[in-house]
Amino acid sequence: METRIYKDRDFRTSQWSGGTTRELFIYPEWSAYPDRDFLLRISTATVALETTTFTRLEGFRRWITPLEGELVLQGDGGTDRDLKPYEIHAFDGGESIESHGKVTDFNLMVKKGWEAQMKVLKPRVNETLTLDVGESDLVALYLPRGGPLGLKGTAGETLKAGELLIAEGSGSFSILGTAWSEVICCRINKARSSDQ
């Protein structure tokens, strides 16, 4: 298993129609978001407008959760989804989505054909959580605030607020809650296909 911790100096910040976005990780690493040639992208975004329209991403699945503020998403057909911090919504990237609310959010974008999931882990102080990583898996952990988290079996000893851990290949690692924290965990299986 290979692991790497990405820090502030590794991230790329750019503008979008509703605010700014910070790219935390893109795969393959030579790909570029504007070219839509990526298979996986993890980012945060700041929505500076009360109402905005998400960029449509045909051929991708998306997951989103607010980190700060509340977000109301209105999709095709007028369906509303109210999201409080750390509530996750998955949707088709090609769907027309209008958002309401000034927030900071976390985003996972995955090319259709790969199986993926996103969840929030809440390790208690001194609680150890072990994560198994399969041969074809890529596991990402992002700590938005709080921490640091203790790490065992990775490239570093701690994961600090604002850092992203990427683990690939067969193995396992553990996180130790050293302070109350919410950790976003993304798991992508590059070999298992999904039509969702």
C-alpha positions in Angstrom: 0.0 0.0 0.0 1.2 3.5 -0.9 0.2 6.6 1.0 0.8 10.3 0.6 -0.4 13.3 2.6 -1.3 16.4 0.5 -0.9 19.8 2.1 -1.9 23.3 1.3 1.1 23.8 -1.0 -0.1 20.9 -3.2 -3.6 22.3 -3.8 -4.7 24.4 -6.8 -7.2 27.2 -6.4 -9.2 28.6 -9.3 -12.3 30.7 -10.0 -15.7 29.3 -11.0 -18.9 31.2 -11.8 -20.1 31.1 -8.2 -16.9 31.6 -6.3 -13.6 29.7 -5.9 -12.7 26.0 -6.0 -9.6 24.3 -4.5 -8.5 21.1 -6.2 -7.2 18.8 -3.5 -6.5 15.7 -5.8 -7.0 14.7 -9.4 -6.4 11.4 -11.1 -4.6 10.8 -13.3 -2.3 13.5 -12.0 -1.5 14.7 -15.5 -5.2 15.4 -16.2 -6.9 18.8 -16.1 -10.4 19.6 -14.9 -11.2 22.0 -17.8 -10.4 19.3 -20.3 -12.7 16.8 -18.5 -10.0 14.1 -19.1 -9.9 13.1 -15.4 -11.3 10.0 -13.8 -11.5 11.2 -10.3 -11.4 14.7 -8.7 -11.6 15.8 -5.0 -12.1 19.5 -4.2 -13.5 22.1 -1.9 -15.5 25.1 -3.1 -16.6 28.4 -1.7 -20.0 29.5 -3.0 -20.0 33.3 -2.7 -23.4 33.9 -4.4 -26.8 33.2 -2.7 -28.0 31.5 -5.9 -25.8 29.8 -8.5 -25.9 27.0 -11.0 -23.5 24.1 -10.8 -21.3 23.3 -13.8 -22.8 20.3 -15.7 -20.4 17.3 -15.9 -21.8 14.8 -18.3 -20.4 11.3 -17.8 -19.6 11.8 -14.1 -21.2 11.0 -10.7 -20.9 13.6 -8.0 -21.0 13.7 -4.2 -21.3 16.9 -2.2 -21.4 17.9 1.5 -21.4 21.4 3.0 -18.5 22.0 5.5 -19.8 25.4 6.6 -23.3 26.8 6.1 -26.5 25.1 4.8 -27.1 24.3 1.1 -30.3 23.8 -0.8 -30.0 22.0 -4.1 -32.8 22.2 -6.6 -32.5 19.6 -9.4 -34.3 18.7 -12.6 -38.0 18.4 -11.9 -37.9 21.0 -9.1 -36.8 18.5 -6.4 -35.2 20.2 -3.4 -32.5 18.7 -1.2 -31.6 20.6 2.0 -28.1 19.8 3.3 -26.7 20.7 6.7 -22.9 20.4 7.3 -21.6 16.9 6.7 -24.9 15.6 5.1 -24.0 14.0 1.8 -25.9 14.1 -1.5 -25.0 12.0 -4.6 -26.2 13.0 -8.0 -25.6 12.6 -11.7 -23.1 15.2 -12.9 -25.1 15.9 -16.0 -28.1 17.0 -14.0 -29.0 20.7 -14.0 -28.6 21.8 -10.3 -29.3 25.2 -8.9 -27.9 25.9 -5.4 -29.0 28.3 -2.8 -26.9 29.4 0.2 -23.4 30.8 0.7 -21.3 27.8 1.8 -18.0 26.0 1.8 -18.4 22.5 0.5 -16.5 19.3 -0.3 -16.9 17.5 -3.6 -16.1 14.1 -5.1 -16.4 13.7 -8.9 -15.9 10.2 -10.4 -16.1 9.1 -14.0 -19.1 6.8 -14.6 -18.0 3.2 -14.6 -16.1 3.3 -11.3 -17.7 2.3 -8.1 -17.4 5.0 -5.4 -18.8 6.1 -2.0 -18.4 9.0 0.3 -19.1 9.0 4.1 -18.3 10.9 7.2 -16.3 9.2 10.0 -16.5 10.6 13.5 -13.8 9.0 15.6 -14.1 9.7 19.3 -11.1 10.8 21.4 -8.7 7.8 21.8 -10.8 5.7 19.4 -8.9 3.8 16.8 -10.6 3.1 13.4 -8.9 0.7 10.9 -9.5 1.1 7.2 -8.8 -1.7 4.8 -7.6 -0.8 1.3 -8.2 -3.3 -1.5 -5.8 -3.9 -4.4 -7.8 -1.8 -6.7 -9.0 0.8 -4.1 -8.1 4.4 -3.7 -9.1 5.7 -0.3 -9.0 9.5 0.5 -9.4 11.0 4.0 -9.9 14.8 4.4 -9.9 16.5 7.7 -11.7 19.9 7.3 -11.1 21.2 10.8 -10.2 20.0 14.3 -7.7 17.2 14.8 -5.0 16.4 14.4 -5.7 12.7 13.8 -3.1 10.1 14.7 -2.1 7.8 11.9 -0.5 4.4 11.9 0.6 2.5 8.8 0.8 5.6 6.5 3.4 8.1 5.2 2.9 10.4 8.1 2.2 10.3 11.8 -0.7 12.8 11.9 -3.4 14.3 9.6 -3.8 18.0 10.3 -6.8 20.2 9.5 -6.9 21.0 5.8 -4.8 18.0 4.8 -5.8 15.1 2.5 -4.5 11.5 2.8 -4.5 9.2 -0.2 -4.0 5.5 0.2 -3.7 3.1 -2.8 -3.1 -0.6 -3.1 -3.6 -3.6 -0.8 -3.1 -2.9 2.9 -4.7 -1.2 5.9 -4.0 1.8 8.1 -5.5 3.2 11.3 -6.6 6.6 12.5 -6.7 7.6 16.1 -9.0 10.3 17.3 -6.9 12.7 19.3 -9.6 15.4 19.4 -13.3 15.5 18.3 -13.2 15.6 14.5 -15.3 14.8 11.5 -13.3 13.1 8.7 -14.6 12.8 5.1 -13.8 9.4 3.7 -14.0 8.7 -0.1 -13.5 5.1 -1.4 -13.1 4.4 -5.1 -12.7 1.0 -6.6 -10.9 1.4 -9.9 -11.7 -2.2 -11.1 -15.3 -2.5 -10.1 -17.8 -0.9 -12.5 -21.0 0.9 -11.5 -23.7 2.4 -13.7 -24.9 4.7 -11.0 
